């Protein structure tokens, strides 16, 4: 069920400035803000650790290599 919340005009202005595009909802903005404070899932933690290991082992491609491969300046 959707609901309505009350916020100050000052907060509304700040939320409006955070929009990446005109159709982005305030709910999306609030979720993005909350996401920064939420605990990472165990799966995400494992994937981060795997990525760190691959980087240490040199199993990665640099942006420069990709640009060269696709002839991007």
C-alpha positions in Angstrom: 0.0 0.0 0.0 1.4 3.4 -0.9 1.4 6.2 1.6 2.1 9.9 1.8 4.8 11.4 4.0 5.4 15.0 5.0 8.7 16.7 4.4 9.9 20.3 4.6 10.3 22.4 1.5 14.0 22.5 2.2 14.3 18.7 2.1 12.1 18.6 -1.0 14.5 21.0 -2.7 17.4 18.8 -1.8 15.7 15.6 -3.1 14.8 17.4 -6.3 18.5 18.3 -6.8 19.5 14.7 -6.4 17.3 13.4 -9.2 19.3 12.0 -12.1 16.4 12.4 -14.5 13.1 14.1 -14.4 11.0 10.9 -14.1 13.1 9.5 -11.2 10.9 9.0 -8.2 11.6 10.3 -4.7 11.3 6.7 -3.5 14.2 5.7 -5.8 16.3 8.5 -4.4 15.5 7.5 -0.8 16.3 3.9 -1.5 19.6 4.9 -3.0 20.4 6.9 0.2 19.4 4.0 2.4 21.4 1.5 0.4 24.6 3.2 1.6 23.7 2.3 5.2 22.5 -1.3 4.6 24.6 -4.4 5.2 26.0 -6.1 2.2 24.6 -9.6 1.5 26.9 -12.6 2.0 26.8 -13.2 -1.8 27.9 -9.6 -2.5 30.7 -10.0 0.1 31.9 -13.2 -1.6 31.8 -11.6 -5.0 33.9 -8.6 -3.8 36.4 -10.9 -2.3 36.6 -13.0 -5.5 37.1 -9.7 -7.5 39.9 -8.6 -5.2 41.6 -12.0 -5.6 41.4 -11.7 -9.4 42.8 -8.2 -9.4 45.8 -9.4 -7.2 46.3 -12.3 -9.7 46.3 -9.8 -12.6 43.1 -11.2 -14.1 41.6 -7.9 -15.3 41.5 -5.6 -18.3 42.3 -1.9 -17.9 40.2 0.9 -19.4 43.2 1.8 -21.6 43.2 -1.7 -23.0 39.5 -1.6 -23.8 39.8 1.8 -25.4 42.7 0.5 -27.5 40.8 -2.7 -28.5 37.7 -0.7 -29.6 39.7 2.2 -31.0 38.1 4.7 -28.6 40.0 8.0 -27.8 
